Amino acid sequence: MSDEWLNNRLVTLIERDVLATIDNDVILDHFQQMDGRRFSL
């Protein structure tokens, strides 16, 4: 587990009030637009 990964998770825990104001659909759209890490061989 890297420090960056852990820091990112802690921010979501600490800033819970801010994250509660973000619509779930916005978050889902963001991740759906990201390129996948897997690829066919």
PDB file of N, CA, C and O in Angstrom:
ATOM      1  N   MET A   1       0.855  -1.158   0.000  1.00  0.00           N
ATOM      2  CA  MET A   1       0.000   0.000   0.000  1.00  0.00           C
ATOM      3  C   MET A   1       0.910   1.233   0.000  1.00  0.00           C
ATOM      4  O   MET A   1       1.792   1.366   0.848  1.00  0.00           O
ATOM      5  N   SER A   2       0.686   2.110  -0.942  1.00  0.00           N
ATOM      6  CA  SER A   2       1.536   3.296  -1.025  1.00  0.00           C
ATOM      7  C   SER A   2       0.983   4.429  -0.156  1.00  0.00           C
ATOM      8  O   SER A   2      -0.187   4.431   0.225  1.00  0.00           O
ATOM      9  N   ASP A   3       1.848   5.375   0.141  1.00  0.00           N
ATOM     10  CA  ASP A   3       1.439   6.534   0.943  1.00  0.00           C
ATOM     11  C   ASP A   3       0.400   7.369   0.217  1.00  0.00           C
ATOM     12  O   ASP A   3      -0.526   7.893   0.837  1.00  0.00           O
ATOM     13  N   GLU A   4       0.550   7.494  -1.092  1.00  0.00           N
ATOM     14  CA  GLU A   4      -0.404   8.291  -1.872  1.00  0.00           C
ATOM     15  C   GLU A   4      -1.796   7.673  -1.806  1.00  0.00           C
ATOM     16  O   GLU A   4      -2.785   8.388  -1.643  1.00  0.00           O
ATOM     17  N   TRP A   5      -1.878   6.356  -1.932  1.00  0.00           N
ATOM     18  CA  TRP A   5      -3.168   5.661  -1.877  1.00  0.00           C
ATOM     19  C   TRP A   5      -3.831   5.898  -0.527  1.00  0.00           C
ATOM     20  O   TRP A   5      -5.022   6.203  -0.458  1.00  0.00           O
ATOM     21  N   LEU A   6      -3.062   5.760   0.539  1.00  0.00           N
ATOM     22  CA  LEU A   6      -3.598   5.949   1.882  1.00  0.00           C
ATOM     23  C   LEU A   6      -4.016   7.404   2.109  1.00  0.00           C
ATOM     24  O   LEU A   6      -5.062   7.657   2.706  1.00  0.00           O
ATOM     25  N   ASN A   7      -3.224   8.346   1.648  1.00  0.00           N
ATOM     26  CA  ASN A   7      -3.566   9.762   1.789  1.00  0.00           C
ATOM     27  C   ASN A   7      -4.874  10.090   1.085  1.00  0.00           C
ATOM     28  O   ASN A   7      -5.700  10.828   1.621  1.00  0.00           O
ATOM     29  N   ASN A   8      -5.067   9.547  -0.110  1.00  0.00           N
ATOM     30  CA  ASN A   8      -6.303   9.795  -0.849  1.00  0.00           C
ATOM     31  C   ASN A   8      -7.509   9.258  -0.097  1.00  0.00           C
ATOM     32  O   ASN A   8      -8.565   9.892  -0.092  1.00  0.00           O
ATOM     33  N   ARG A   9      -7.372   8.117   0.531  1.00  0.00           N
ATOM     34  CA  ARG A   9      -8.488   7.540   1.290  1.00  0.00           C
ATOM     35  C   ARG A   9      -8.771   8.351   2.547  1.00  0.00           C
ATOM     36  O   ARG A   9      -9.930   8.514   2.930  1.00  0.00           O
ATOM     37  N   LEU A  10      -7.739   8.855   3.184  1.00  0.00           N
ATOM     38  CA  LEU A  10      -7.937   9.653   4.394  1.00  0.00           C
ATOM     39  C   LEU A  10      -8.620  10.980   4.087  1.00  0.00           C
ATOM     40  O   LEU A  10      -9.412  11.471   4.891  1.00  0.00           O
ATOM     41  N   VAL A  11      -8.324  11.555   2.945  1.00  0.00           N
ATOM     42  CA  VAL A  11      -8.970  12.813   2.565  1.00  0.00           C
ATOM     43  C   VAL A  11     -10.475  12.608   2.462  1.00  0.00           C
ATOM     44  O   VAL A  11     -11.252  13.446   2.921  1.00  0.00           O
ATOM     45  N   THR A  12     -10.888  11.495   1.861  1.00  0.00           N
ATOM     46  CA  THR A  12     -12.325  11.249   1.751  1.00  0.00           C
ATOM     47  C   THR A  12     -12.975  11.054   3.116  1.00  0.00           C
ATOM     48  O   THR A  12     -14.141  11.407   3.296  1.00  0.00           O
ATOM     49  N   LEU A  13     -12.263  10.514   4.054  1.00  0.00           N
ATOM     50  CA  LEU A  13     -12.791  10.342   5.401  1.00  0.00           C
ATOM     51  C   LEU A  13     -12.860  11.684   6.139  1.00  0.00           C
ATOM     52  O   LEU A  13     -13.862  11.999   6.780  1.00  0.00           O
ATOM     53  N   ILE A  14     -11.799  12.455   6.042  1.00  0.00           N
ATOM     54  CA  ILE A  14     -11.720  13.726   6.765  1.00  0.00           C
ATOM     55  C   ILE A  14     -12.676  14.759   6.185  1.00  0.00           C
ATOM     56  O   ILE A  14     -13.318  15.505   6.924  1.00  0.00           O
ATOM     57  N   GLU A  15     -12.767  14.799   4.857  1.00  0.00           N
ATOM     58  CA  GLU A  15     -13.604  15.799   4.178  1.00  0.00           C
ATOM     59  C   GLU A  15     -14.981  15.242   3.843  1.00  0.00           C
ATOM     60  O   GLU A  15     -15.529  15.531   2.779  1.00  0.00           O
ATOM     61  N   ARG A  16     -15.530  14.462   4.730  1.00  0.00           N
ATOM     62  CA  ARG A  16     -16.821  13.819   4.510  1.00  0.00           C
ATOM     63  C   ARG A  16     -17.932  14.820   4.228  1.00  0.00           C
ATOM     64  O   ARG A  16     -18.798  14.552   3.395  1.00  0.00           O
ATOM     65  N   ASP A  17     -17.928  15.977   4.906  1.00  0.00           N
ATOM     66  CA  ASP A  17     -18.968  16.991   4.706  1.00  0.00           C
ATOM     67  C   ASP A  17     -18.927  17.547   3.285  1.00  0.00           C
ATOM     68  O   ASP A  17     -19.970  17.772   2.672  1.00  0.00           O
ATOM     69  N   VAL A  18     -17.728  17.766   2.769  1.00  0.00           N
ATOM     70  CA  VAL A  18     -17.588  18.298   1.413  1.00  0.00           C
ATOM     71  C   VAL A  18     -18.055  17.258   0.398  1.00  0.00           C
ATOM     72  O   VAL A  18     -18.769  17.590  -0.549  1.00  0.00           O
ATOM     73  N   LEU A  19     -17.665  16.031   0.587  1.00  0.00           N
ATOM     74  CA  LEU A  19     -18.039  14.973  -0.345  1.00  0.00           C
ATOM     75  C   LEU A  19     -19.538  14.696  -0.328  1.00  0.00           C
ATOM     76  O   LEU A  19     -20.093  14.234  -1.325  1.00  0.00           O
ATOM     77  N   ALA A  20     -20.188  14.969   0.775  1.00  0.00           N
ATOM     78  CA  ALA A  20     -21.632  14.750   0.860  1.00  0.00           C
ATOM     79  C   ALA A  20     -22.401  15.703  -0.044  1.00  0.00           C
ATOM     80  O   ALA A  20     -23.551  15.430  -0.389  1.00  0.00           O
ATOM     81  N   THR A  21     -21.790  16.809  -0.431  1.00  0.00           N
ATOM     82  CA  THR A  21     -22.461  17.787  -1.291  1.00  0.00           C
ATOM     83  C   THR A  21     -22.329  17.440  -2.775  1.00  0.00           C
ATOM     84  O   THR A  21     -22.993  18.056  -3.609  1.00  0.00           O
ATOM     85  N   ILE A  22     -21.492  16.473  -3.115  1.00  0.00           N
ATOM     86  CA  ILE A  22     -21.278  16.097  -4.508  1.00  0.00           C
ATOM     87  C   ILE A  22     -22.290  15.022  -4.886  1.00  0.00           C
ATOM     88  O   ILE A  22     -22.464  14.035  -4.171  1.00  0.00           O
ATOM     89  N   ASP A  23     -22.948  15.226  -6.011  1.00  0.00           N
ATOM     90  CA  ASP A  23     -23.941  14.273  -6.499  1.00  0.00           C
ATOM     91  C   ASP A  23     -23.264  12.976  -6.931  1.00  0.00           C
ATOM     92  O   ASP A  23     -22.232  13.012  -7.602  1.00  0.00           O
ATOM     93  N   ASN A  24     -23.824  11.852  -6.561  1.00  0.00           N
ATOM     94  CA  ASN A  24     -23.249  10.556  -6.912  1.00  0.00           C
ATOM     95  C   ASN A  24     -23.134  10.351  -8.413  1.00  0.00           C
ATOM     96  O   ASN A  24     -22.201   9.696  -8.879  1.00  0.00           O
ATOM     97  N   ASP A  25     -24.071  10.904  -9.175  1.00  0.00           N
ATOM     98  CA  ASP A  25     -24.023  10.756 -10.625  1.00  0.00           C
ATOM     99  C   ASP A  25     -22.782  11.417 -11.222  1.00  0.00           C
ATOM    100  O   ASP A  25     -22.232  10.925 -12.208  1.00  0.00           O
ATOM    101  N   VAL A  26     -22.342  12.518 -10.637  1.00  0.00           N
ATOM    102  CA  VAL A  26     -21.129  13.190 -11.100  1.00  0.00           C
ATOM    103  C   VAL A  26     -19.914  12.284 -10.887  1.00  0.00           C
ATOM    104  O   VAL A  26     -19.050  12.181 -11.758  1.00  0.00           O
ATOM    105  N   ILE A  27     -19.855  11.643  -9.753  1.00  0.00           N
ATOM    106  CA  ILE A  27     -18.744  10.741  -9.445  1.00  0.00           C
ATOM    107  C   ILE A  27     -18.765   9.539 -10.384  1.00  0.00           C
ATOM    108  O   ILE A  27     -17.728   9.146 -10.918  1.00  0.00           O
ATOM    109  N   LEU A  28     -19.949   8.956 -10.584  1.00  0.00           N
ATOM    110  CA  LEU A  28     -20.067   7.813 -11.483  1.00  0.00           C
ATOM    111  C   LEU A  28     -19.662   8.176 -12.908  1.00  0.00           C
ATOM    112  O   LEU A  28     -18.960   7.407 -13.565  1.00  0.00           O
ATOM    113  N   ASP A  29     -20.092   9.328 -13.388  1.00  0.00           N
ATOM    114  CA  ASP A  29     -19.719   9.776 -14.739  1.00  0.00           C
ATOM    115  C   ASP A  29     -18.212   9.926 -14.868  1.00  0.00           C
ATOM    116  O   ASP A  29     -17.631   9.564 -15.891  1.00  0.00           O
ATOM    117  N   HIS A  30     -17.588  10.456 -13.840  1.00  0.00           N
ATOM    118  CA  HIS A  30     -16.136  10.650 -13.865  1.00  0.00           C
ATOM    119  C   HIS A  30     -15.417   9.308 -14.036  1.00  0.00           C
ATOM    120  O   HIS A  30     -14.525   9.183 -14.875  1.00  0.00           O
ATOM    121  N   PHE A  31     -15.797   8.330 -13.258  1.00  0.00           N
ATOM    122  CA  PHE A  31     -15.131   7.029 -13.327  1.00  0.00           C
ATOM    123  C   PHE A  31     -15.473   6.268 -14.607  1.00  0.00           C
ATOM    124  O   PHE A  31     -14.648   5.506 -15.111  1.00  0.00           O
ATOM    125  N   GLN A  32     -16.670   6.464 -15.131  1.00  0.00           N
ATOM    126  CA  GLN A  32     -17.044   5.797 -16.367  1.00  0.00           C
ATOM    127  C   GLN A  32     -16.266   6.355 -17.557  1.00  0.00           C
ATOM    128  O   GLN A  32     -16.060   5.646 -18.543  1.00  0.00           O
ATOM    129  N   GLN A  33     -15.836   7.600 -17.483  1.00  0.00           N
ATOM    130  CA  GLN A  33     -15.085   8.214 -18.567  1.00  0.00           C
ATOM    131  C   GLN A  33     -13.599   7.879 -18.513  1.00  0.00           C
ATOM    132  O   GLN A  33     -12.870   8.146 -19.468  1.00  0.00           O
ATOM    133  N   MET A  34     -13.147   7.301 -17.415  1.00  0.00           N
ATOM    134  CA  MET A  34     -11.746   6.933 -17.291  1.00  0.00           C
ATOM    135  C   MET A  34     -11.462   5.713 -18.149  1.00  0.00           C
ATOM    136  O   MET A  34     -12.332   4.859 -18.323  1.00  0.00           O
ATOM    137  N   ASP A  35     -10.254   5.624 -18.686  1.00  0.00           N
ATOM    138  CA  ASP A  35      -9.850   4.451 -19.452  1.00  0.00           C
ATOM    139  C   ASP A  35      -9.646   3.286 -18.500  1.00  0.00           C
ATOM    140  O   ASP A  35      -9.184   3.454 -17.371  1.00  0.00           O
ATOM    141  N   GLY A  36      -9.996   2.117 -18.974  1.00  0.00           N
ATOM    142  CA  GLY A  36      -9.812   0.918 -18.162  1.00  0.00           C
ATOM    143  C   GLY A  36      -8.332   0.543 -18.090  1.00  0.00           C
ATOM    144  O   GLY A  36      -7.554   0.902 -18.974  1.00  0.00           O
ATOM    145  N   ARG A  37      -7.960  -0.153 -17.074  1.00  0.00           N
ATOM    146  CA  ARG A  37      -6.568  -0.579 -16.918  1.00  0.00           C
ATOM    147  C   ARG A  37      -6.318  -1.919 -17.608  1.00  0.00           C
ATOM    148  O   ARG A  37      -5.176  -2.260 -17.917  1.00  0.00           O
ATOM    149  N   ARG A  38      -7.379  -2.669 -17.845  1.00  0.00           N
ATOM    150  CA  ARG A  38      -7.220  -3.982 -18.453  1.00  0.00           C
ATOM    151  C   ARG A  38      -7.294  -3.855 -19.972  1.00  0.00           C
ATOM    152  O   ARG A  38      -7.939  -2.954 -20.510  1.00  0.00           O
ATOM    153  N   PHE A  39      -6.631  -4.760 -20.630  1.00  0.00           N
ATOM    154  CA  PHE A  39      -6.677  -4.786 -22.079  1.00  0.00           C
ATOM    155  C   PHE A  39      -6.540  -6.227 -22.554  1.00  0.00           C
ATOM    156  O   PHE A  39      -6.008  -7.087 -21.852  1.00  0.00           O
ATOM    157  N   SER A  40      -7.032  -6.463 -23.757  1.00  0.00           N
ATOM    158  CA  SER A  40      -6.981  -7.812 -24.313  1.00  0.00           C
ATOM    159  C   SER A  40      -5.609  -8.095 -24.863  1.00  0.00           C
ATOM    160  O   SER A  40      -4.967  -7.210 -25.428  1.00  0.00           O
ATOM    161  N   LEU A  41      -5.149  -9.330 -24.703  1.00  0.00           N
ATOM    162  CA  LEU A  41      -3.866  -9.724 -25.248  1.00  0.00           C
ATOM    163  C   LEU A  41      -4.041 -10.362 -26.609  1.00  0.00           C
ATOM    164  O   LEU A  41      -3.059 -10.763 -27.234  1.00  0.00           O
TER     165      LEU A  41
END
